[in-house]
Amino acid sequence: MLTIGDGFFVSMALMRKNLDAQLANYLKKRRGTLSYAKFAKATGLSQAMLHRLEMRERHVTLNKLETLMCRLKINLSDIFPNEF
């Protein structure tokens, strides 16, 4: 039986932390001086969700990431340039 060692979970946690940081940086930069209300309208996400993503208090779901990309007409490489 194949088992996953602790190193795998540490790597996954570090990867998630890195992706969360890249998303937070992208959102802050893209929002610029816009209010959360105006940026929320543009992205299709709630103001609270945007704030939590920027503060790295929440992880983005694939569904919300897809919504964000469609509404802003961007690619994964725009958000995560270090990965793609």
N, C-alpha and C positions, 0 to 999 in steps of 0.2 A: 504494500500500500504506500502511495506517495504522500509524504507529509511536507508541510511548509515550515521551515525553521523561523526562529525569531528574527533573523536578518531580513527575511522577506517583509515582515510586518513593519519593521523599522524603515526599510526602503520605501514602502508604500506610504507611510506616514510622512516621510520627508518629501516624497513626490507631491502628495496632496498639499503640504505646506507651501511648496514652491509654486504650484499651480494657483493656489489661493492668493499668494502674493502677486503673481503676474496679473491675475484678474483684477485684484484690488487696484493695482497701479494703472492698469488700462482704464478702468472705470473712472478713477479720479482724474486722469488726464483727459479723457474724452468728455467728461461732464464739465470740466473747466469751471467757469463762473456761473453756469446754469444752476438754478435751484433744483432740489431733488424732485419737486413737483413737475417741472418742465422736462427734466431728464427722464423721469418715470414715464411720462406720457410718450416720449420718443422711443423708449426701450420696451414698453409693454410690461415692465415689472413694477411692483409697488415701491413707493418711497422707502418704506421700512426695509424691504428686501435689498434695495440698492445700498442703503446705508450699512446694513449688516454685512453685505458683500465687501464694501469698501473698507470696513473695519475688521474684516476677516473673522467675523463672528459666526458666519454661516458658510456652508459649502454650496456651490451652485449645483443644481440638478442638470442632467442632460437636457431635459425638457426646457428648463429656463435658459440654459445656454443657447439652445436652438432658437428660442424666441428672441433673445438678445441679438444673436447674429443676423437673423432675418430682418428684424426691425431696423438695425443699424447698417444693414447691407455690408457685413464684414465676414471675414474668414477666420478660422481658428488661428492661422498664423498672425493675424492682426492682434489678437489677444495674447497669444502664447508664442511670441517670436523665438524664444529660446528652445522650443520643442518641435516646431514644424518648419 
